[in-house]
């Protein structure tokens, strides 16, 4: 199996300004992400940046980076442009590793790519892990996913799904068995589908939930879900997240 890792990186982050260049133990965060991704089985790791400052920072540390348009609406749009710039075949597989995941597990990248390679019925694959904490299950900041019998996503939501009726009636002191699943924002794509994705109309569900992957399901495509036995390391969305990751890296 051969695949590439693409890392979208946008300088204009609203919650954490210039987030891709935030220092983590002496290196820009996007470089840390690329270094972790390079420990996977990917044949190449490429940063798809929206600003020359990111490209320059990557080049200074030996990381391959492409300058893409600054007006892309989504990270998937940016990756589609990167696929075209790299001349990747429609049959190729790319894994989208978020630029704010400096503790991403390289084996999770491999698992996600391998799953898509084994599932010709799906245009994408992603990952999830079991939720063990009630507060996490109820939080709208935690995206949940439910799957069908073949391990394909039925729906993603910020709401607590599946809703355990009897557990709720008794006060929801514990979670259902099997455990609900937390979605991990890691995606593998067939390049041909990724190139077509920007032309798909936005789904009303995508707009309501603010979850881009719902556009895929809305248009009748399938997403395979790899259920990991372990939780991923924390990502970086806020200054508090950055401090936490810096402490872990130190």
N, C-alpha and C positions, 0 to 999 in steps of 0.2 A: 504493500500500500504506500502510495506517495501522496503527500499533501503539503500545502503551504500554510503558514500562519500570517494573517494580516492583522495589524493593530491600528485601529483608527485613533487618531489623537487630535483633539481640538483645543486650541489655545484659549479660546474665549469661554471658559467655564464660568458659570454664574455664581455658584456656591463657593468655588475655590479658584480665584484668579490665577491664570497661567499654570493650571494644575499639572499638565504633562511634564513641566520643567521643575516641579517641586523637588527639593533636595531630600533624598533618602540615603543616609549613610554615605554621603559624598558623591552620589550619582543622581541624575535626573530620573524621576519616577518612570518615564516612558522607556528609558534605557534599562532600568531594573526589570520592567515587564518583558522587554525583548530578550534580556539575558535568561530569564526564567523560561520563556517560550523556546529558546534555543536548546534547552535541555530535553525537549520533547524529540520525537522522531521526525519532525518537519524537515523537509529538504531545504526550505528557506523561511526566514522570518523577516517581514517587511513592515515598517511603520508607514501608514498612510496619513500624512499630516496636512493641516490646513494653513500652516504658517512656516515661513523660512526659518524662524528661530528654532522650531522643533527639528527640522531637517538638519540644521547646523549642529545642534546638540547631539543628535544621533551620530552624525558623521564624525564628531570629535571622539566618539567612543566605539567606533567600528560597527555601528548598526546601520543597516540598509534602510533608507527612508525615501519616500516619494512625496513630492509636493502636489497635492490635489486641490481642487477648487474650494474656496472658502464659503461658498453659498449652499452647500449640500444641506438638505433638510434633516437627514438622518445619517447615522453611521453606516447603514447598509448602502446608501447611495454613494458614500465615500469609498466603500470597499468595491462597489461595482466599477467605479472609475479606476481604482487601483488594479483590478483584474484586467481591464482593457489596456492600461499602461504597461503591465507586465506581459501581455500577450498570452494569458493563460487560456487553455482549451476549455470548451464548454463542459467537457467530461471531467475536468480536474476538480479536486476538492480543496477548499480553503477553510480554515478555522479562524473565526473572528474572536480574538482575545482582546478584551477591553483594556484600554490604556491606563486604567486606574486599578489594575489588579496585580500589584508587584509581588504578591505571594501566591500567584496561581500555581497549582500543582501541575507539573509537566505531564504526568501520567494521565490526568484528567483530559488534557488536550488530545493525547493519543487515543483515549477511550472514545471520545466524541467523534474523532475522525474515523476510527475503525467502525463504529456503529453505522455511520452514514454509508460507508463503503459496502456494508453488509445488507443495506436496506434499499433496494432499488424502488420500493414503493413510496419512499420519502424523498423530499427535495432538501430537507434540512435535518440536523440532529442537534440536540441540546442536552443539558444535564440537570439533575435534581438530587436532593438528599432528604432523608426523613427529618421531619420536625419533631423535636422532643419537648419544646417549651410552649406552654399555653399562650403566653404573651406574644411569642413569635408568630404563632398561628393566627392570632387575632389582629396583628399589626398590618395596616394598609401599606406600610413600607416594605413588607415582605411579600414577594410575588409567589403565589401558589400555583401548582399545576396538577391536573387530574388526567389519567391516561386510560386508554382502552386495553383490551385483553392482549393486544400485540405490542404494547409498550409505546403507542403513539399518543401524542397530546390530544386530549379532547378539548381542553380549555385552560387558559391562564387567567388568573385574577388576583387583584389585591384584596379581595374579600376572602374570608376563611372558607375554603372549599377542600374536600367535600364537607358539607354541614352535617354534623352528627346530631340528628334530631333528639335521640334519647339521652345522649350525653349533655346536650344543652338543657334539656328538661330537668336533669339532675344537678345542674349547676356548673357543668363543664369543669369538673375538678381534675380530670385527666383527659388525654387525647385518645382518639379512636385507634383501633388496631384493625388493619394495618395503619401505620402512621400517615398523616397527610404529608405532602411533598413540597419542599421549598424549591423554587426554580433557581438555578444557577445561570447567570447571564453569559454563557459560553455557547457559541453556535458554530456548527460546521455546515457548509453550503456546497451544493453543486454549482460550479461557476456559471453554467448556463442559466440556472434559475436566478442566481444573484444578479446577473445582468438584466434579467427581465423584471426583477422586483420593483425598481423605481417606477415602472410604468403601471403597476397595479394600483388601482384606486384605493384610497384609505378606507378602512372599515369603520363604521359607526362604533363598533365595540372597541376598536383600537383607540379611537378618540376619547371615548368615555373612560376607559381604564388607563389610558396613556401607556399602552403596551404594544410596541410595533409588531411583535410576533403574531398578534391576533389578525393582522392583515393576511398572513399566510393561510391560516385556517379559514378565514372568511371566504377566500377565493377557492376553497376546496382542496388545497394541498395538504400534505402530511408532514408532521415533524416527529421524528423518533426521539425518545427520551432515555438517556443513560442514567440509571439511578446509582449514585455513588454511595459507598459505605461510609465515607468520611465527609466532613464539612470542609469547604474551601477556606483559605485564609481570608481575613477581612479586606475588603476593597476600600477605596478612598473617595469619599464624596464631600466631606467637610474637613475643616481644620482639625476637629477632634479626631476624625478617622486618621488623618495624616500623623498626628502625634502618636496614636496607638501603633500604627505600622512602623514609625520610626523607632519606637521603643522595642518592638519585636525584632526588627532588623539589627538593632544595636546589641 
